[in-house]
Each structure stands twice: as structure tokens, then as C-alpha cells.
């Protein structure tokens, strides 16, 4: 590899070269049949008069060998795209290439036999655009017009069209000159060679040479960059013939909105349209010590690395092992970046001499379960963390979590106090009678609250009749809880699945036929005739999916929560109101919302 430098051009010469080369990089780029093309419309303009400081004149020659292990490597090498700083996640690449996640996955499949590309580059100039461009008025107005469409799907389709008109990406650093590459086929069979040559550019080059049958094992051949003449093999000093031979510091076209403070709101609007996505999900196999009076605390640690929790919401459910115990769950924000699940055993009660007493006292509970369960009870904690996508992701069809959520956070001041122990908030949810809705109670921790010794259990449910979500709290010994100081620290995470933007995932609402427990009016058992739900819950322990659930009821007297088992739904009442009460239509047949999460 040879390397030389010469920077003896005067300022007038640099100005002439800059004016000429800037015409080649005054807009975004897109891919047409796997070849980089200039966009038809101009997405950005130079914010100031072109300054010679943004151009560096070079006189460098490089010979570089690059090993291509998959089609995407081949694609980048033939288009002279520097991949060192490219993001590798599917959403970013989907916008960058303008293709679906599924097609990207195929491009990232490793070859059995790698291909070697040798680049010969004559670098003559580089232009750095990081601080001298801003979005054009036309680009901004087209984004605004897209955001005014009637539905989210129409808005997304309009945004897709913008990437076709203005390009899918732009590069802040571009190198100009001439280049060619040699391709070495490391293959032992004709099939492997054919599989390597599967991009439109490669087929186009081979067809032009009319020499496809002459490619044999380990043979080298030369092709020039498609964007300039194939005649000649040296760089030359005629800057009118220089072309882009390297794209680096690449950004998606919508990142232009970050250059102007007045446009950053448009970026946020685009992310709002894309909705909340599942950023993390997990199932924790836990055991509750029945001899302990304190709740179980489970912290989320490394699972939430690199996530800004202040902008995220968390949802969770309990999958029970059997019908003998009920658990409540809340989420404590110990700090901005620290979250703990607080899981408490609901001390269900029974009537005795018209007085409510605990089913199990500590001494009885220990005696009953010490032998069979060794003082612990197994259950599964299922959780998801949702947030706005970090990049513009328009393709949800083959995402790991193909679900779009509309998620909200409501604080104490957003509610009105419906009763001494219950808060209520009316929420307008489109198509709420068909979609899945989830909610979780959250406690913002503070020094004045002893959260480990705080005798409180919390629950939530959604009322379809008046589109309201309710949050209620009781003392863990069964009494009402109305401490406004503690209530004021509670907030609610609430979400609904977007029906129009969710694919290939099981969710919805299921009717539940409630049956009373004659021995204990605080427990009700639910049966449902829903094949989809039955299939989800009846899967074996090694199943990689789990389910989140939420109670739907129009009866405000139902203040409790549900756990699920493999066979049925369990409702545990915080007060004395069981399901299937006489003369209560809403108690006989209720609903539950469910969302299956693939892991």
C-alpha cells in the first residue's frame, strides 16, 4: 500500500474544486437496484457560504483488501460505503436501504465461502458537511404534510415516499477521486460462485463483460465504479472527472431535522406516530417465602442497560403455579435508572362469625406449607419495558416484537378520587372494545416512605363502559388505605395495542365466565372459551412465550386483581366483592385483556 500527500492548491483553486464537487453532494442518496443514486429532490442546503475549510485536497493512493462474509458486505464494498460506523440494527438498516427487515436478514446471512475485494483508490479530495447544512424548506413542508394525513398508516406511507423522493440517507463525509476493485472468488463450486453474485450491480457488470462463464475459482477480475468511465486506471488531476469513492458518517434522512431546533418537534412527532415498542422483555422464575411477612423485591439490573427509564413504561403480570395463592405487583422507581418489582402475597380472607380473619396466620401458614413447599412458593414474573424507537422504524412485520403500543403515564393529579381507596381516570382509547389494554401501578420512591414495611397492596382495572382506568389500594391486612401522602407518589402506566400497526402477534380480549368459591367469597375462578388463549396458557414450561393480562370490568366495586395459571384465571378481591354476585350482570361474565410476548 502506497501513501503520499500533496496540498499545494491555492484558495482560488480550492474554491473552484469545492463549487464543482458540492454539486455532487447537495442532497441525499438512495439505492436503486442496489446501486447508490442521487435523490431527485434536494433535502438540505448549505447554511452559509461555502467555506474552503470544509474541503481537504488529497493526493493519496490506497490498496485495501476487504473480506466480505455476507451480501451486505459485498453491497457496501461495491458502493464504496465505509461500514465502520454503520449501525447494525434492523430498524436503522431498513430505512438506510429502503427495504424490509426480512430482506435485510437475508443480506446478513453469512456466506459459506467468503469473498475478497481489493480496492485501489486514488483520493483527491474530501468534503465534511457536519456543520454547514440545514434542511430545505421543501423537505420540511413535505414532512409536515405527511404528518397531517388522517391515519397513522397514511402518515407512515407518506414518510416512506419522502425517503424515495429525498433519499434514505446522507453522508457527512464524502471522498472524491477514482477507484476500482478486484474481486477474488474463494470458492470450490459453481453454485457458491453464483450465490456470491446476486446483486443487481454484480449481474450488470458481468453482463456488460459478457464473460459470466469465464469466472473460475480464485480468478481475479477488475471492474470500475459504475459512476464514471471504465477507461483508464489512474486517478488523474482533472477534478471535473472526480466522483464519490467513499461515503462515511452516514445518517438517515430524517436526522436532518436535528439541525434546526424548530424542526426537532417534527422528529418527535414522527416517533410518536411509530408508537411505543417493546425494548426489553423477560420471564423471571421466582419463589416467594411464605414464612416471611415482607414482600419479595426483585430488581431489574443489567436487563435495562442503555435504556432511559425516564422515557419508558413497564408492564408486568404474574403467572401462577396453581390456584392456592394470589400475588399483587407494583413497580418502584428507586432512582431514575433503578427499578424494582415489589411482589406481595395477598392475604385472602374468609368469613368466620361475621368477622373477617386471615386464612392463614403466620404460624399456620408455616406449618401448612413448610413440608410440601419448603417455605417457598414458585411463580413466574412476566415483564416488558416499552419506549419510543430510537430510530425511524417503519417495518414491524418481522420485528422480534411485532407490536405497536400507545402508552401513557398518569400521575396522581391526573385522577379524581372515586372513593376512599380508589382513583379513576377517563381515557379515550380508539377501538377499546377490541384491543388489549394493560396497566401497572408505579411508586415514585422517596425518603419519607418506608416502602418495604408499607402495608399496602395495589391493583388496577379498565372499565369499558366509561373508558376509565382505575387504580386502587388497600392495606395488606384487608383494611382500606387512604394515605394521601403515599397516594400522591403513585402513578399509572397504561397502554393499548394499536390495531392498525400490529401484526402476527396474539392479543385481544376474552370473555370470562366467573365462578364463585363457596368456601371463600374473596376468590373467584374464571373459565373462558377462547381457543387462542387456551393455546397460550396450556403450553409447557419450556415455552418461550409468555402472556400479560389485565382485568376488564364495568363494576367499580371489583377492587382486586387477576393471576393466570395454565388452566384458568384467578381473581382475588381486595374487598368483600367477589365475582358472580347475584343481581350483578357485570359480575357474571367479565373480560380480560391479554397480550402474548415472544421471547
MOSULLIN-V574728 format. One record per backbone hydrogen bond with DSSP energy under -1.0 kcal/mol. CO is the residue of the C=O (numbers start at 0). NH is the residue of the N-H. Records with the same first field share a line. If there is no record, write none. Layout:
CO=NH, NH
//
This chain:
9=13
10=14
11=15
12=16
13=17
14=18
15=19
16=20
17=21
20=23
27=38
28=167, 168
29=36
34=31
36=29
42=135
44=133
50=53
51=54
53=127
55=125
59=122
61=120
63=118
65=116
67=114
68=110
69=73
70=74
71=75
72=76
73=77
74=78
75=80
79=246
82=85
88=92
89=93
90=94
91=95
92=96
93=97, 98
99=103
100=104
101=105
102=106
103=107
105=108
106=71
114=67
115=183
116=65
117=181
118=63
119=179
120=61
121=177
122=59
123=57
124=175
125=55
126=173
128=131
131=46
133=44
135=139
136=140
137=141
138=142
139=143
140=144
141=145
142=146
145=148
150=154
151=155
152=156
153=157
154=158
155=159
156=160
157=161
158=162
159=163
160=164
161=165
164=40
167=252
168=28
169=250
171=128
172=247
173=126
174=244, 245
175=123, 124
176=242
177=121
178=224
179=119
180=222
181=117
183=115
184=186, 217
188=192
189=193
190=194
191=195
192=196
195=197
198=202
199=203
200=204
201=205
202=206
203=207
204=208
205=210
210=213
211=214
215=218
220=182
222=180
224=227
236=238
237=240
242=176
245=174
246=81
247=172
248=171
250=169
251=254
252=255
253=256
254=257
255=258
259=262
262=265, 266
263=267
264=268
265=269
266=270
267=271
268=272
269=273
275=404
276=386
279=384
281=382
283=380
285=378
287=376
288=291
295=342
297=340
300=303
301=304
303=306
306=308
307=310
308=311
312=385
314=383
316=381
317=563
318=379
325=345
327=343
329=341
330=442
331=333, 339
332=444
334=337
337=333, 334
338=299
339=331
340=297
341=329
342=295
343=327
345=347
347=358
349=356
351=354
354=351
356=349
360=364
361=365
362=366
363=367
364=368
365=369
368=372, 374
372=375
374=289
376=287
378=285
379=318
380=283
381=316
382=281
383=314
384=278, 279
385=312
386=276
395=398
400=402
401=502
403=497
404=275
405=495
407=493
409=491
410=413
411=414
415=423
420=472
421=417, 418
422=470
423=415
424=468
428=431
430=433, 434
435=496
437=494
439=492
440=330
441=490
442=332
445=448
448=450
453=455
456=473
458=471
460=469
461=552
462=467
466=426
467=462
468=424
469=460
470=422
471=458
473=456
474=477
478=474
482=486
483=487
485=488
486=489
488=443
490=441
491=409
492=439
493=407
494=437
495=405
505=595
507=593
509=591
511=589
512=526
514=524
519=522
521=572
522=516
523=570
524=514
525=568
526=512
529=533
530=534
531=535
532=536
533=537
539=542
545=596
547=594
549=592
550=461
551=590
554=557
556=558
558=573
560=571
562=569
563=319
567=564
568=525
569=562
570=523
571=560
580=583
583=586
584=588
586=579
587=513
589=511
590=551
591=509
592=549
593=507
594=547
596=545
//
